[in-house]
Amino acid sequence: MKSAVIIDAVRTPLAKGKPGGAYSQVHPVDLHATALAALVERTGIDPAVVDDVISGAVGQIGEQSGNTARWALLGAGFPESVPGVTVDRQCGSSQQALHFAAQGVMAGAYDVAIASGVESMSRVPIGSQFQGKDFAGPRVAERYAGGLVPQGISAELIAQRWNLSRTQLDEFSAESHERAARAWKEGLFDSQVVHVNDLATDETIRSGTSVEGLAGLRPAFRSEAWEARYPDLDWRVTAGNSSPVSDGSAAVLVASEEAAQRLGLTPRARVHSFAVAGDDPVFMLTGIIPATQKVLARAGLALADIDAFEVNEAFASVVLAWQQETCADLAKVNVNGGAIAIGHPLGGSGARLATTLLNNLEQTGGRFGLQVMCEAGGLANATIIERL
């Protein structure tokens, strides 16, 4: 079996995903095309040799519909001969794109592929693809008679089950902002970003965020209806210990070692192992726990072998529950901040995490990095890369 190597990875700074955000006047195809074009410019690769562009997007409606990957690669100036496909594994969509790209290379179906992702939540609001319709259907409703819940309620259920206090959630979130602000100040993100509209840093990072300030925020998902259903919840999840809605894109160039040598490209890392897992769709966001166990077993590695972790901070409770179960050292987790500070552009987040993880390994001299992503429906992707 061939080896799949990462040649380069790039992302845009992330913007507020609402009207008035830095990218709210940028079409998502153009936002996506910016990352794709930057990947070509940075590597000097002829885009005609790309066998496929596999892209993630969650809100596949309106401006992000019609196989948005195809339009983004054309917008980036790729030849018309280059195909593209858009995948949806919810928040893990572009991490799944990376899996598909690596699998294609390893199987010999691709020599060169791009995994990328985009989400413009300012222009395609979260959940708009459902159009108010029941996406699960009556048979799922019968199986889960208590009813499915939004992710914010899942985050509350997780905080309760793992006995995570409001203070713990807020402390973790304040640290995320501090780490991200420090990373930008120290130039640790500079080499991995391509700028759009002169946005200098991730727009949602708040330097100086304090636990005391976060403590003043109201629970974001509390309502009379949910209180009636879950009377024992303490309601600890707020906008401050959750990821913000975001706009952004990212892209990763993957190739076989043979193709890289033939094209004069220098591999930076190897896609070592990957796994996907399913879990309870009501708790929903806990799939990262079995996914981590599964990918480590598949890789033949122990948790202690991992030098850096990127665990998507959809909510602080998700990462802290994962940490309790895995006993991972939080000093190795999201060392340059996570989605609570940097942002979470849904379909673009998996590629963003891969970009950040690759650069972190190079900056610290680490060998193995693991990224894991919680996803709607009780799913999770886990990926281990090895720095070369």
C-alpha positions as CSV (number, residue, x, y, z in Angstrom):
1,M,0.0,0.0,0.0
2,K,1.2,3.5,-0.9
3,S,1.9,6.2,1.7
4,A,-0.1,9.4,1.7
5,V,1.9,12.5,2.6
6,I,0.9,16.0,3.3
7,I,2.8,18.5,1.2
8,D,1.2,21.7,2.5
9,A,-1.8,23.1,4.4
10,V,-3.2,26.6,4.5
11,R,-6.2,28.4,6.0
12,T,-7.7,31.8,6.1
13,P,-8.0,33.7,9.3
14,L,-11.5,33.0,10.7
15,A,-14.2,35.7,10.8
16,K,-17.4,36.2,12.7
17,G,-20.1,34.2,11.0
18,K,-22.8,36.9,11.1
19,P,-23.7,40.1,9.2
20,G,-20.9,42.6,9.6
21,G,-18.3,39.9,10.0
22,A,-15.1,40.4,8.0
23,Y,-16.2,37.9,5.3
24,S,-19.9,38.6,5.3
25,Q,-19.6,40.2,1.8
26,V,-17.5,37.4,0.4
27,H,-19.2,34.7,-1.5
28,P,-18.4,31.3,0.0
29,V,-17.1,30.0,-3.3
30,D,-14.6,32.9,-3.4
31,L,-13.6,32.3,0.2
32,H,-13.0,28.6,-0.5
33,A,-11.1,29.5,-3.8
34,T,-8.7,31.7,-1.8
35,A,-7.4,28.7,0.2
36,L,-7.2,26.5,-2.9
37,A,-5.3,29.2,-4.9
38,A,-2.9,29.8,-2.0
39,L,-2.1,26.1,-1.8
40,V,-1.1,26.1,-5.5
41,E,0.9,29.3,-5.1
42,R,2.8,28.1,-2.0
43,T,3.7,24.7,-3.5
44,G,4.2,25.7,-7.1
45,I,2.3,22.7,-8.2
46,D,0.5,22.6,-11.6
47,P,-3.1,22.3,-10.6
48,A,-3.7,20.2,-13.7
49,V,-2.0,17.2,-11.9
50,V,-4.6,17.3,-9.1
51,D,-6.7,14.1,-9.4
52,D,-9.6,15.4,-7.3
53,V,-10.6,18.2,-4.9
54,I,-12.6,16.7,-2.0
55,S,-14.2,19.4,0.1
56,G,-16.4,19.7,3.1
57,A,-19.4,21.9,3.6
58,V,-22.2,21.5,6.0
59,G,-24.8,24.1,4.8
60,Q,-25.2,22.7,1.3
61,I,-27.9,25.1,0.3
62,G,-28.0,28.4,-1.6
63,E,-24.5,29.8,-2.2
64,Q,-22.9,26.6,-0.8
65,S,-25.0,24.2,-2.9
66,G,-24.6,22.6,-6.3
67,N,-21.3,20.8,-5.4
68,T,-19.5,23.9,-4.1
69,A,-16.1,22.1,-4.4
70,R,-16.4,22.2,-8.2
71,W,-17.1,26.0,-8.3
72,A,-14.4,26.8,-5.8
73,L,-11.7,25.0,-7.8
74,L,-12.8,26.8,-10.9
75,G,-12.9,30.0,-9.0
76,A,-9.3,29.3,-8.0
77,G,-8.3,29.1,-11.6
78,F,-7.8,25.3,-11.8
79,P,-8.2,23.8,-15.2
80,E,-11.7,22.5,-16.1
81,S,-10.3,19.0,-16.3
82,V,-9.9,18.9,-12.5
83,P,-12.9,17.3,-10.7
84,G,-14.3,18.1,-7.3
85,V,-16.8,16.7,-4.9
86,T,-18.4,18.0,-1.8
87,V,-18.9,15.7,1.3
88,D,-21.0,16.1,4.4
89,R,-20.0,14.5,7.7
90,Q,-21.3,17.6,9.5
91,C,-18.5,19.4,11.5
92,G,-16.0,16.7,10.4
93,S,-16.7,17.2,6.7
94,S,-13.2,18.5,5.7
95,Q,-11.5,16.0,8.1
96,Q,-13.4,13.3,6.3
97,A,-12.3,14.9,3.0
98,L,-8.7,14.4,4.3
99,H,-9.5,10.8,5.0
100,F,-10.9,10.3,1.5
101,A,-8.0,12.0,-0.1
102,A,-5.4,9.9,1.8
103,Q,-7.4,6.7,1.2
104,G,-7.5,7.5,-2.5
105,V,-3.7,8.0,-2.6
106,M,-3.0,4.9,-0.5
107,A,-5.2,2.7,-2.8
108,G,-3.4,4.0,-5.9
109,A,-6.6,5.7,-7.2
110,Y,-5.0,9.2,-6.8
111,D,-1.5,10.5,-7.2
112,V,-2.3,14.0,-5.9
113,A,-5.5,15.2,-4.2
114,I,-6.7,18.2,-2.2
115,A,-8.8,18.0,0.9
116,S,-10.4,21.3,1.8
117,G,-13.5,22.8,3.4
118,V,-15.5,26.0,3.7
119,E,-18.3,27.5,5.7
120,S,-19.8,30.9,5.4
121,M,-22.1,31.0,8.3
122,S,-22.8,34.7,7.8
123,R,-24.3,34.0,4.4
124,V,-25.6,30.4,5.0
125,P,-26.8,30.4,8.6
126,I,-26.4,27.3,10.7
127,G,-29.3,24.8,10.1
128,S,-30.6,26.6,7.0
129,Q,-30.3,23.5,4.9
130,F,-33.0,21.8,6.9
131,Q,-35.6,24.5,5.9
132,G,-37.6,23.7,9.0
133,K,-38.1,20.1,7.9
134,D,-37.8,16.9,10.0
135,F,-34.4,15.5,8.8
136,A,-34.5,12.3,10.8
137,G,-37.9,10.9,10.1
138,P,-40.5,8.8,12.0
139,R,-38.4,5.6,12.4
140,V,-35.6,7.5,14.1
141,A,-38.2,9.3,16.3
142,E,-39.5,5.9,17.3
143,R,-36.1,4.6,18.1
144,Y,-35.2,7.6,20.3
145,A,-38.6,8.1,21.9
146,G,-37.3,10.8,24.2
147,G,-36.4,12.9,21.2
148,L,-33.2,14.2,19.7
149,V,-31.8,17.5,21.0
150,P,-29.8,20.4,19.7
151,Q,-26.0,20.4,20.2
152,G,-26.2,22.9,23.0
153,I,-28.4,20.6,25.1
154,S,-26.0,17.7,24.3
155,A,-23.2,19.9,25.7
156,E,-25.2,20.5,28.9
157,L,-25.9,16.7,29.2
158,I,-22.2,16.1,28.9
159,A,-21.3,18.7,31.5
160,Q,-23.8,17.0,33.9
161,R,-22.7,13.4,33.2
162,W,-18.9,14.2,33.6
163,N,-19.6,16.5,36.6
164,L,-18.0,19.5,35.0
165,S,-18.6,22.8,36.8
166,R,-19.4,26.1,35.2
167,T,-16.0,27.4,36.6
168,Q,-14.1,24.5,34.9
169,L,-15.8,25.3,31.6
170,D,-15.1,29.0,31.8
171,E,-11.4,28.4,32.9
172,F,-10.9,26.2,29.9
173,S,-12.4,28.8,27.6
174,A,-10.4,31.7,29.0
175,E,-7.3,29.7,28.5
176,S,-8.3,29.0,24.8
177,H,-8.4,32.7,24.2
178,E,-5.1,33.3,26.0
179,R,-3.3,30.6,24.0
180,A,-4.7,31.8,20.6
181,A,-3.9,35.5,21.3
182,R,-0.4,34.5,22.3
183,A,0.1,32.4,19.2
184,W,-0.8,35.3,17.0
185,K,1.4,37.6,18.9
186,E,4.3,35.2,18.6
187,G,3.8,34.7,14.9
188,L,2.9,31.0,15.2
189,F,0.0,31.3,12.8
190,D,1.7,33.5,10.2
191,S,3.1,30.7,8.0
192,Q,-0.2,28.9,7.7
193,V,-2.6,31.7,6.8
194,V,-3.6,33.4,3.6
195,H,-5.4,36.7,4.2
196,V,-8.8,37.7,2.9
197,N,-10.0,41.3,3.0
198,D,-7.0,42.2,5.1
199,L,-8.3,40.4,8.2
200,A,-5.1,40.2,10.3
201,T,-6.1,37.6,12.9
202,D,-9.0,35.3,13.8
203,E,-11.8,37.8,14.4
204,T,-13.3,36.1,17.5
205,I,-10.2,35.9,19.7
206,R,-10.7,38.1,22.7
207,S,-7.3,38.8,24.4
208,G,-7.7,39.3,28.1
209,T,-10.8,37.1,28.4
210,S,-11.2,36.3,32.1
211,V,-13.1,33.7,34.1
212,E,-14.8,36.5,36.0
213,G,-16.0,38.0,32.8
214,L,-17.3,34.7,31.4
215,A,-19.0,34.0,34.7
216,G,-21.4,36.9,34.0
217,L,-22.9,35.3,30.8
218,R,-26.3,33.7,30.9
219,P,-26.8,30.0,29.9
220,A,-27.3,30.0,26.2
221,F,-29.7,27.1,25.7
222,R,-31.9,27.3,28.8
223,S,-35.6,27.6,28.1
224,E,-38.9,26.7,29.8
225,A,-39.4,23.8,27.4
226,W,-35.9,22.3,28.0
227,E,-36.2,22.9,31.8
228,A,-39.4,20.9,31.8
229,R,-37.6,18.0,29.9
230,Y,-34.4,18.1,31.9
231,P,-35.3,19.5,35.4
232,D,-32.0,18.4,36.9
233,L,-29.7,20.3,34.6
234,D,-27.6,23.1,36.2
235,W,-27.4,25.0,32.9
236,R,-23.6,25.7,32.6
237,V,-23.2,26.1,28.8
238,T,-22.9,29.8,27.6
239,A,-21.8,31.6,24.5
240,G,-18.5,32.1,26.3
241,N,-17.7,28.4,26.7
242,S,-19.0,27.4,23.3
243,S,-17.5,28.0,19.8
244,P,-18.7,31.0,17.9
245,V,-20.3,30.8,14.5
246,S,-17.6,31.5,11.9
247,D,-16.6,32.0,8.3
248,G,-13.5,30.5,6.9
249,S,-11.8,27.9,4.6
250,A,-8.7,25.7,4.6
251,A,-7.0,23.3,2.2
252,V,-4.5,20.4,2.5
253,L,-2.4,19.0,-0.4
254,V,-2.0,15.2,-0.2
255,A,0.1,13.1,-2.6
256,S,1.8,9.7,-2.8
257,E,5.6,9.7,-1.9
258,E,6.3,8.7,-5.5
259,A,4.3,11.6,-7.0
260,A,5.9,14.1,-4.5
261,Q,9.3,13.0,-5.6
262,R,8.4,13.2,-9.3
263,L,6.9,16.6,-9.0
264,G,9.7,18.0,-6.8
265,L,7.5,18.4,-3.7
266,T,8.7,18.1,-0.2
267,P,6.4,16.1,2.2
268,R,5.9,17.7,5.6
269,A,4.0,14.8,7.2
270,R,2.4,11.4,6.6
271,V,-1.2,10.6,7.2
272,H,-0.4,7.8,9.6
273,S,-3.9,6.5,10.6
274,F,-7.5,7.4,10.6
275,A,-10.8,6.2,12.1
276,V,-14.4,7.2,12.3
277,A,-16.8,6.2,15.1
278,G,-20.5,6.5,16.0
279,D,-22.0,7.1,19.5
280,D,-25.2,8.1,21.2
281,P,-26.9,10.7,19.0
282,V,-28.6,12.4,22.0
283,F,-25.3,13.0,23.8
284,M,-24.1,13.5,20.2
285,L,-20.6,15.0,20.9
286,T,-19.0,12.1,22.8
287,G,-18.0,10.2,19.7
288,I,-14.5,11.6,20.0
289,I,-13.9,9.3,22.9
290,P,-14.3,6.0,21.1
291,A,-12.8,7.5,17.9
292,T,-9.6,8.4,19.8
293,Q,-9.4,4.8,21.2
294,K,-10.1,3.4,17.8
295,V,-7.4,5.4,15.9
296,L,-4.8,4.7,18.5
297,A,-5.4,1.0,18.3
298,R,-5.3,1.1,14.6
299,A,-2.0,3.0,14.6
300,G,-0.5,0.7,17.2
301,L,0.3,3.8,19.4
302,A,-0.4,4.7,23.0
303,L,-1.7,8.1,24.2
304,A,1.8,8.8,25.5
305,D,3.2,8.6,22.0
306,I,1.2,11.6,20.8
307,D,3.0,14.9,21.0
308,A,0.2,17.2,20.2
309,F,-3.6,17.0,20.1
310,E,-6.2,19.1,18.3
311,V,-9.6,18.4,19.8
312,N,-12.3,20.6,18.3
313,E,-13.7,23.0,20.9
314,A,-17.3,22.9,19.8
315,F,-18.0,23.3,23.6
316,A,-15.7,23.3,26.5
317,S,-17.6,20.4,28.1
318,V,-16.8,18.2,25.1
319,V,-13.0,18.5,25.4
320,L,-13.0,18.2,29.2
321,A,-15.1,15.1,29.1
322,W,-12.8,13.6,26.5
323,Q,-9.8,14.5,28.7
324,Q,-11.4,12.8,31.7
325,E,-11.9,9.6,29.7
326,T,-8.5,9.6,27.9
327,C,-6.4,11.2,30.7
328,A,-4.6,13.2,28.0
329,D,-2.3,16.0,29.2
330,L,-4.2,19.3,28.6
331,A,-0.8,21.0,28.2
332,K,-0.6,19.1,24.8
333,V,-4.2,19.9,23.8
334,N,-4.9,22.8,21.5
335,V,-1.7,24.5,22.5
336,N,-2.3,27.5,20.3
337,G,-6.0,27.8,21.3
338,G,-9.0,26.1,19.9
339,A,-12.4,26.8,18.3
340,I,-13.8,28.6,21.3
341,A,-11.4,31.4,20.5
342,I,-10.3,30.8,16.9
343,G,-13.7,29.9,15.6
344,H,-15.6,26.9,14.1
345,P,-16.5,27.3,10.4
346,L,-18.2,23.8,10.4
347,G,-17.3,22.3,7.1
348,G,-13.9,24.0,7.1
349,S,-12.9,23.1,10.6
350,G,-11.3,19.7,10.0
351,A,-8.9,21.1,7.4
352,R,-8.2,24.0,9.7
353,L,-7.3,21.7,12.6
354,A,-5.0,19.7,10.3
355,T,-3.3,22.9,9.2
356,T,-2.8,24.0,12.8
357,L,-1.6,20.5,14.0
358,L,0.9,20.2,11.2
359,N,2.5,23.5,12.0
360,N,2.4,22.8,15.8
361,L,4.4,19.6,15.3
362,E,7.0,21.4,13.2
363,Q,7.3,24.3,15.7
364,T,7.7,22.0,18.7
365,G,9.6,19.1,17.0
366,G,6.9,16.6,17.8
367,R,6.5,13.5,15.8
368,F,2.9,12.3,16.1
369,G,-0.2,14.5,16.2
370,L,-3.8,13.5,16.7
371,Q,-6.9,15.5,15.8
372,V,-10.4,14.5,16.6
373,M,-13.7,16.1,15.7
374,C,-17.2,15.7,17.3
375,E,-20.0,15.8,14.8
376,A,-23.8,16.0,14.8
377,G,-25.6,12.7,14.9
378,G,-23.1,11.1,17.4
379,L,-20.2,10.8,15.0
380,A,-16.5,11.6,15.2
381,N,-13.4,11.5,12.9
382,A,-9.9,10.9,14.3
383,T,-6.7,11.3,12.4
384,I,-3.1,10.8,13.3
385,I,-0.3,12.5,11.3
386,E,3.4,11.9,11.6
387,R,5.8,14.7,11.0
388,L,8.6,13.9,8.5
